[in-house]
Amino acid sequence: MDGPSLRRIDAPDIDSVASDEVLVGRIRAEIERDGPITFARFMELALYEPGHGYYRSPDRRPGREGDFLTAPEAHPIFGRCVARFVASVWSALDRPSPFTIVEYAAGAGALAEPLLAGVVTESPDLSAAIRYRPVEIERQRDAELRERLGAAGFLDAIAEDDAAPIVGVAIANELLDALPTHRVRVREGGLREVFVGWAGDRFVDVEGPPSTPALAQRLEREGVRLGEDQEAEVCLQLDRWIASAAAGVERGVLVLIDYGDRADRLYDPRHRPAGTLLAYVRHRAHGDLYRAIGRQDLTAHVDVTAVETAARSAGLEPLGVTTQGPFLAELGAGDLLVELQSGQGASLSAYLEARAALVRMIDPAAMGSFKVMAFGRGVPPGAHIRGLPAPQLHQTSPD
């Protein structure tokens, strides 16, 4: 998922990563039975098919030993900063108890552990009220998370009431970019969809009329005019996901962190004539979407305009959009780094590791350009939430 921080390059070891042949067979059988499928359907199967999809494997995907590195895996300092954000939301809501943190795509706890530890350090009163609710589709990851939090002394903080709307904060870090997306292309001024077919011994692109008018309607609503032969992605599932996440927030904040752009920039033919879809394997990015099926990540940049529209439609108020660099700086990432240099148990190696990770998190050429999008329900007007730009209400995205 670590998009802008990696160049599109040919990875010399990609050939050694084989596809999941069971998954290939299932996708092929569906195509042979029903005809070419949308890329969104292909991506859904490739990433989320139980037992075989990329995110449904027992193997860990994020991390230094995996295929990509997200900010929580890079260093716990990210989670410590998010703890300060959470504490600020709690204060803005007049310190309710209980106060629940929902983390979507929680994985094995790389964010949860330092976040909860940070709450204990930064706000002991909040730590008594905190509940943590992980949302993770893969049982193996969920088990690893619970084991990790148990070892850190946070097992009692895990909330099992996984249906009730919360008062608190819901977080999704680098999730939206992996939602299944449609591919479109303009031919002779008309919108076409790029489907997935089977030819010979592999999957291939197949152009055809759009599978749904919603694709053209999304682009029209956003004022997007694609250029001739331009390729792009339209993630219709975004609306459903945000509606569901918003319904789970009775009072509080939904914060989404991901790489993407507003529609006018995302679909600008001068910058992205070939779209943004990429595959990731072994910390390398490449453009062969039909290689290593089930064993490589597939990801596309997030349409921030669509996110904002969906959030408003779901009844949430925009609290602000910023980028990850200023977000972490405002939350005192620099102070946390100094603590690692001079605090109790400080070591030079730990400090240097944290500094290198933080530089990557705030560098605009790497993770620092990721968008941080916050939306609220029941947040007092004008309330200051640390990490977000001021004023928070009715903010537009930065260029």
JOMO-V683791 format. One record per residue. PHI is phi in radians with two decimals (999 if undefined). PSI is psi as a letter, one per 40 degrees, with the letter a starting at -180 (none if undefined). Layout:
PHI_PSI + PHI_PSI
This chain:
999_e + -1.41_g + -1.17_c + -1.11_e + -1.44_e + -2.17_i + -1.43_i + -1.35_h + -2.39_i + -1.46_h + -1.62_h + -1.13_e + -1.79_e + -1.12_d + -1.07_d + -1.42_e + -1.71_h + -1.53_i + -1.24_i + -1.37_h + -1.18_d + -1.10_d + -1.14_d + -0.99_d + -1.09_d + -1.15_d + -1.17_d + -1.05_d + -1.09_d + -1.14_d + -1.15_d + -1.17_d + -1.42_d + -1.96_e + 1.65_i + -0.92_i + -1.86_i + -1.15_i + -1.14_d + -1.05_d + -1.19_d + -1.04_d + -1.16_d + -1.04_d + -1.22_d + -1.13_d + -1.75_d + -2.20_e + -1.10_h + -0.95_h + 1.46_e + -2.39_d + -1.17_i + -0.95_d + -1.58_e + -1.97_e + -1.62_i + -1.19_e + -1.31_i + -1.27_h + -1.70_d + -1.29_i + 2.01_i + -1.14_d + -1.61_e + -1.77_b + -1.94_e + -2.72_i + -2.21_h + -1.60_i + -1.02_d + -1.06_d + -1.27_d + -1.14_d + -2.99_i + -1.08_e + -1.06_d + -1.13_d + -1.09_d + -1.11_d + -1.17_d + -1.09_d + -1.04_d + -1.18_d + -1.08_d + -1.04_d + -1.08_d + -1.20_d + -1.09_d + -0.99_d + -1.13_d + -1.11_d + -1.57_e + 1.24_f + 0.96_f + -1.24_i + -2.48_h + -1.30_i + -2.26_h + -1.88_h + -1.83_h + -1.80_h + -2.04_h + -1.44_i + 0.94_f + -1.22_d + 1.06_a + -1.68_e + 1.73_e + -1.10_d + -1.57_d + -1.04_d + -1.09_d + -1.19_d + -1.12_d + -1.16_d + -1.12_d + -1.14_d + -1.07_d + -1.05_d + -1.28_d + -1.44_d + -2.59_g + -0.98_d + -1.12_d + -1.16_d + -1.07_d + -1.32_d + -1.75_e + -1.29_i + -2.26_i + -2.09_h + -2.08_h + -1.42_i + -2.08_h + -2.52_h + -1.35_d + -1.67_h + -1.05_d + -1.08_d + -1.13_d + -1.09_d + -1.12_d + -1.13_d + -1.08_d + -1.13_d + -1.13_d + -1.14_d + -1.19_d + -1.11_d + -1.13_d + -1.55_e + 1.54_e + -1.97_e + -1.06_d + -1.19_e + -1.38_e + -1.23_h + -1.61_h + -1.75_e + -1.41_g + -1.50_e + -2.08_d + -1.28_h + -1.01_i + -1.83_i + -1.84_h + 2.76_a + -2.25_h + -1.94_h + -2.19_h + -2.34_h + -1.82_h + 0.91_f + -1.91_d + -1.07_d + -1.18_e + -1.80_e + -1.25_h + -0.99_h + -2.22_i + -1.44_i + -1.93_h + -2.26_i + -2.66_i + -1.74_h + -2.27_h + 0.88_f + 1.40_e + -1.92_i + -1.43_h + -2.12_i + -1.88_i + -1.73_h + -1.66_i + -1.98_h + -2.09_a + -2.21_h + -2.50_h + 1.20_b + -2.22_f + -2.70_i + -1.36_i + -2.46_i + -1.27_h + -2.36_h + -1.47_i + -2.88_i + -1.06_i + -0.96_i + -1.25_e + -2.67_i + -1.15_e + -1.09_d + -1.14_d + -1.15_d + -1.13_d + -1.08_d + -1.12_d + -1.13_d + -1.08_d + -1.58_e + 1.23_f + -1.61_h + -2.16_h + -1.32_i + -1.41_i + -1.02_h + 1.21_e + -1.25_i + -1.89_i + -2.75_i + -2.10_i + -2.27_h + -1.71_g + -1.29_d + -1.19_e + -0.97_d + -1.09_d + -1.18_d + -1.12_d + -1.18_d + -1.05_d + -1.18_d + -1.12_d + -1.13_d + -1.11_d + -1.47_e + -1.91_h + -1.28_d + -2.69_h + 2.54_a + -2.32_h + -1.84_h + -2.07_h + -2.12_h + -2.11_h + -2.94_i + -1.63_h + 2.99_a + -2.81_i + -1.16_i + -1.00_d + -1.13_d + -1.61_d + -1.06_d + -1.79_e + -1.15_h + -1.12_e + -1.29_d + -1.84_d + -2.36_g + -1.16_d + -1.87_e + 1.37_a + -2.18_e + -1.08_h + -2.46_i + -1.92_i + -2.22_h + -2.66_h + 0.90_f + 1.10_f + -2.28_i + -1.86_i + -2.69_i + -1.84_e + -1.53_g + -1.31_e + -1.87_e + -1.77_i + 0.86_f + -1.14_h + 1.48_e + -2.08_e + -2.33_i + -1.37_i + -2.19_h + -2.67_i + -2.40_i + -1.08_i + -1.55_h + -1.45_h + -1.13_d + -1.07_d + -1.13_d + -1.07_d + -1.08_d + -1.11_d + -1.13_d + -1.13_d + -1.11_d + -1.08_d + -1.52_e + 1.56_e + -1.67_i + -1.67_h + -1.22_h + -1.79_e + 2.64_i + -2.19_h + -2.39_a + -2.01_i + -1.11_d + -1.01_d + -1.10_d + -1.02_d + -1.21_d + -1.11_d + -1.12_d + -1.51_e + 1.43_f + -1.03_d + -1.09_d + -1.12_d + -1.11_d + -1.15_d + -1.08_d + -1.02_d + -1.20_d + -1.51_d + -2.19_e + -1.36_a + -1.10_h + 1.32_e + -1.14_i + -2.48_i + -1.11_d + -1.14_d + -1.13_d + -1.13_d + -1.13_d + -1.12_d + -1.15_d + -1.10_d + -1.08_d + -1.16_d + -1.17_d + -1.01_d + -1.13_d + -1.19_d + -1.83_e + -1.17_h + -1.04_d + -1.45_e + -2.17_b + -1.37_e + -1.10_e + -1.56_e + -1.00_i + -1.45_h + -1.97_h + -2.02_h + -2.10_h + -2.37_i + -2.30_i + -2.39_h + 1.30_e + -1.46_h + -0.96_h + -0.98_h + 1.38_e + -1.09_h + -1.51_h + -2.04_h + -1.07_h + 1.81_d + -1.72_i + -1.21_i + -2.06_i + -1.25_i + -1.47_d + -1.43_h + 1.02_f + -1.32_i + -1.86_i + -1.23_i + -1.27_i + -1.16_none
